[in-house]
Amino acid sequence: MAEPRSTLGEVWRWLPVFRRVAELENVSSAARSLGLSAPAVSRALQKVEQAIGRELFDRRGRKLMLNPHGASLLLAVREGEARLEAAVAALADSRPRGVVRLGAVGQLARAFLLPAVKALGDEHPEVEISIVHLDPEEALRRLREGALDWFLALNVTVGEPLFAASLGRLELAIYAGSGHPLFTEAEPPLERLLSFGFVAQRRPGLMRSVWPTGQKRKITLQTDAHALALEACLAGSHLMVMERVIARPFVEVGQLRELPAPFLEAAQMSLIRNAQWVERPADREVGLAIRRVVQGALAAIAEGPRGKGGGARRRAGALRR
């Protein structure tokens, strides 16, 4: 079966010739500007008119005047060339620019994405950032559909076409607010620590719990919102398990006290993207900025000591069974 006839395919290569003749209104002048012979330009015009099935010029001696059909085609050619030029220029432009869409869970956006955005804005002001808080299942769906560029996640594993770059392991500890009875106790035994109520986040889909099944604790408050859980801990009404890098600013100003829990397994943080989509310069620069912020934050945590709350390594043996 023969393929359907494409009029555009027949005239495509001759459209620049048509435009030049239409603008100069003279075959000889157009031929000189294009580096072609006048007969070659005339044949090109004939091919365009024959393929379209309409005359495009009113011929007055050597001068060609566009008729309404020709004027309509000239407008379309100009608009099409302008769009093509813009697209080619954008593809050839290696400067990071455009919107990059980020997703995160819990307090990861505050701790890592906002500092990355600030650093990026100083260096690449033409990059725009969009940040949303997402359940991992929704984030992975958006990544697959191309509606999200990066997702900063904890304890989430993925398969193709998604790719997860490991950023490091976030150490965990138990925290008490300044109004909690354990805030002023030097070495509370584990039995006493576990006798108090905890606030716990409901784990989003795909994220495994960080609390080991071998240890029992009392969860007296549950919430989907990390900010609300943090407020309950700061108020001194509940203990809370938190990443040390997230809690660090509150420890440094004396709002939280760190109670290390060696039995807690560190959380794996990763930066996830869809490997099927082309990584734009803006995507690459945002990813690099996030990695630099994470590396700096983890290095700062490893240095210790950290304010009034002290360091987990200095009190690793503080909890007694």
C-alpha positions in Angstrom: 0.0 0.0 0.0 1.4 3.3 -1.0 2.1 5.9 1.7 -0.2 9.0 1.6 1.1 11.9 -0.3 2.7 14.6 1.9 2.4 18.1 0.4 4.6 19.5 3.1 7.3 16.9 2.3 7.2 17.9 -1.3 7.7 21.6 -0.7 9.8 21.6 2.5 13.2 22.0 0.8 11.9 24.8 -1.5 10.3 27.0 1.2 13.4 29.1 1.9 13.6 29.8 -1.8 9.9 30.8 -1.9 10.4 33.1 1.1 13.4 34.9 -0.4 11.5 35.5 -3.7 8.4 36.6 -1.8 10.4 39.2 0.2 12.5 40.5 -2.7 9.7 40.2 -5.3 12.3 39.3 -8.0 13.7 36.0 -9.1 17.1 37.3 -10.2 17.6 39.2 -6.9 16.6 36.1 -4.9 18.9 33.9 -7.0 21.9 36.1 -6.3 21.2 36.2 -2.6 20.9 32.4 -2.4 23.9 31.6 -4.6 21.6 29.9 -7.2 20.8 30.4 -10.9 17.6 32.2 -11.8 16.3 29.1 -13.7 16.8 27.0 -10.6 14.9 29.5 -8.4 12.1 29.6 -11.0 11.9 25.7 -11.0 11.7 25.7 -7.2 8.8 28.1 -7.3 7.0 26.0 -9.9 7.5 22.9 -7.6 5.9 24.7 -4.7 2.9 25.9 -6.7 2.4 22.6 -8.3 2.5 20.7 -5.0 0.1 23.1 -3.4 -2.1 23.3 -6.4 -2.4 27.1 -6.4 -0.5 30.1 -7.8 1.2 32.1 -5.1 2.3 35.2 -7.2 0.8 37.7 -9.6 3.5 38.1 -12.3 4.0 41.5 -13.6 7.0 41.4 -16.0 10.1 40.5 -13.9 8.4 41.5 -10.7 6.4 39.0 -8.7 3.7 40.2 -6.3 2.3 37.9 -3.6 -1.4 37.1 -4.0 -3.5 36.2 -0.9 -2.5 32.5 -1.1 1.2 33.4 -1.2 0.8 35.9 1.6 -0.7 33.3 3.8 2.1 30.8 3.0 4.8 33.5 3.6 3.3 34.2 7.1 3.3 30.5 8.0 6.9 30.1 6.7 8.1 33.1 8.8 6.4 31.8 11.9 7.7 28.3 11.4 11.2 29.4 10.9 11.1 31.6 14.0 9.9 28.7 16.1 12.6 26.4 14.7 15.3 29.0 15.3 14.2 29.4 18.9 14.1 25.6 19.4 17.6 25.1 17.9 19.0 28.0 20.0 17.5 26.6 23.2 18.9 23.1 22.5 22.3 24.6 21.7 22.3 26.8 24.8 24.1 24.9 27.6 23.3 27.4 30.3 21.1 26.0 33.1 17.7 27.5 32.8 14.0 26.6 33.2 11.9 25.0 35.9 13.2 22.0 37.9 10.5 20.1 39.9 11.6 18.6 43.2 9.8 16.4 45.7 10.7 15.3 49.2 9.3 13.8 52.4 9.3 15.0 56.0 11.8 17.7 56.8 14.2 16.8 54.0 13.0 19.8 51.9 13.8 22.2 54.8 17.1 20.6 55.7 18.5 20.0 52.2 16.5 21.4 49.3 16.1 25.0 50.6 19.9 25.4 51.2 20.5 23.9 47.7 18.0 26.3 46.2 19.8 29.3 47.8 23.2 28.2 46.6 21.9 27.5 43.1 20.2 30.9 42.9 23.5 32.7 43.5 25.1 30.9 40.6 22.3 30.1 38.2 19.6 32.8 38.5 17.7 31.5 35.4 16.8 28.2 37.1 13.4 28.1 38.7 12.6 25.6 41.4 9.3 24.0 42.4 9.2 21.9 45.6 6.3 19.7 46.7 5.9 17.3 49.7 5.0 13.9 48.3 4.2 10.4 49.5 6.9 8.2 47.9 4.3 6.3 45.8 3.0 9.5 44.3 6.5 10.8 43.8 7.6 7.7 41.9 4.4 7.8 39.7 5.2 11.4 38.8 8.8 10.6 38.0 7.7 7.8 35.7 5.3 10.1 33.9 7.8 13.0 33.6 5.9 15.3 36.0 8.8 15.4 38.5 12.5 15.8 38.0 14.1 14.8 41.3 12.8 13.1 44.5 14.7 13.2 47.8 13.7 10.1 49.7 14.5 8.0 52.8 14.6 4.2 52.8 13.0 3.9 49.3 14.2 1.4 46.7 13.3 1.7 43.0 13.7 -0.3 39.8 14.0 0.7 36.1 13.5 3.2 34.6 14.1 5.0 37.9 17.6 5.5 39.2 18.4 6.2 42.9 21.8 7.8 43.7 22.8 7.1 47.3 23.5 10.3 49.2 24.5 8.8 52.5 23.1 7.3 55.7 21.3 9.6 58.2 22.0 8.6 61.8 19.0 8.5 64.1 18.5 9.3 67.8 15.8 9.9 70.3 15.0 13.5 71.2 13.4 15.2 74.2 12.2 18.8 74.3 13.3 21.2 77.0 10.1 20.6 79.0 10.5 16.9 79.1 11.6 15.1 82.3 14.5 13.4 80.4 15.9 16.7 79.1 17.9 17.3 82.3 18.8 13.6 83.1 22.4 12.8 82.4 22.2 9.1 81.7 18.6 7.8 81.6 18.5 4.0 81.4 16.8 2.5 78.4 13.9 1.1 80.6 13.1 4.6 81.8 13.4 6.1 78.4 11.0 3.6 76.9 8.5 4.3 79.7 7.6 7.7 78.2 5.2 8.3 75.3 6.5 8.8 71.7 5.1 10.8 68.9 5.5 8.9 65.6 4.8 9.7 62.0 2.7 7.4 60.0 5.1 6.0 57.5 4.3 6.9 53.9 3.9 4.0 51.4 7.2 2.3 50.4 9.1 3.6 53.4 9.9 1.0 56.1 9.8 1.9 59.7 13.0 3.0 61.4 12.0 1.5 64.8 13.3 -2.1 65.3 10.7 -4.7 65.9 12.8 -6.1 68.9 12.2 -3.0 70.9 8.9 -1.9 72.4 7.9 1.7 72.9 4.6 3.5 73.7 3.3 5.6 70.8 0.8 8.0 72.3 0.5 10.4 69.4 0.5 9.6 65.6 0.4 12.1 62.8 1.0 12.4 59.1 2.8 15.7 59.4 6.4 15.8 60.4 6.1 19.5 61.5 3.3 18.6 63.9 5.3 15.7 65.4 8.3 18.0 65.8 6.2 20.6 67.6 5.0 17.9 70.1 8.6 16.9 70.8 9.7 20.6 71.2 6.8 21.1 73.6 8.2 18.4 75.9 5.1 16.2 75.8 6.5 13.4 73.7 9.8 11.8 72.7 10.6 11.5 69.1 12.9 9.5 66.8 14.6 11.9 64.3 17.5 12.1 61.9 20.4 13.9 63.7 20.9 16.2 60.8 17.3 17.3 61.0 17.4 17.8 64.8 20.8 19.5 64.8 19.6 23.2 64.7 17.2 22.6 67.6 20.0 20.9 69.6 22.4 23.7 69.1 20.0 26.3 70.6 19.0 24.1 73.5 15.5 23.3 72.4 16.1 19.5 72.0 18.3 17.0 73.9 19.7 14.1 72.0 19.3 10.7 73.6 21.3 8.3 71.5 19.8 4.9 70.6 22.5 2.6 69.3 19.8 0.0 68.3 18.3 2.4 65.7 19.5 1.6 62.1 20.5 4.6 60.0 18.1 5.7 57.3 19.4 5.6 53.7 18.8 8.8 51.8 18.7 8.8 48.0 18.1 11.2 45.1 15.8 9.6 42.5 15.3 10.5 38.9 13.9 8.9 35.7 16.8 7.7 33.7 14.7 7.6 30.5 14.4 11.4 30.4 17.2 13.5 29.1 19.0 15.3 31.9 18.9 19.0 31.1 21.7 21.3 32.3 19.3 22.8 34.9 18.5 19.2 36.2 22.2 18.4 36.5 23.1 21.6 38.4 20.2 21.1 40.8 21.3 17.5 41.5 24.9 18.6 42.1 23.7 21.4 44.5 21.6 18.9 46.5 24.6 16.5 46.8 26.9 19.3 48.0 24.5 20.4 50.7 23.9 16.8 51.9 27.7 16.1 52.0 28.3 19.3 54.0 25.5 18.6 56.4 26.7 15.0 57.0 30.3 16.1 57.5 29.2 18.7 60.1 27.2 16.1 62.0 30.3 13.8 62.0 32.5 16.6 63.5 30.5 17.0 66.8 30.1 18.4 69.5 26.8 20.0 68.8 25.6 22.5 71.4 23.8 21.9 74.7 22.5 18.5 73.6 25.9 17.0 73.3 27.0 14.4 70.8 25.8 10.8 70.3 29.3 9.5 70.1 30.3 11.0 73.4 27.3 9.3 75.1 27.2 6.1 73.1 27.1 4.1 76.3 24.7 6.4 78.1 21.7 4.0 77.7 21.8 1.0 80.0 19.5 -2.0 79.7 
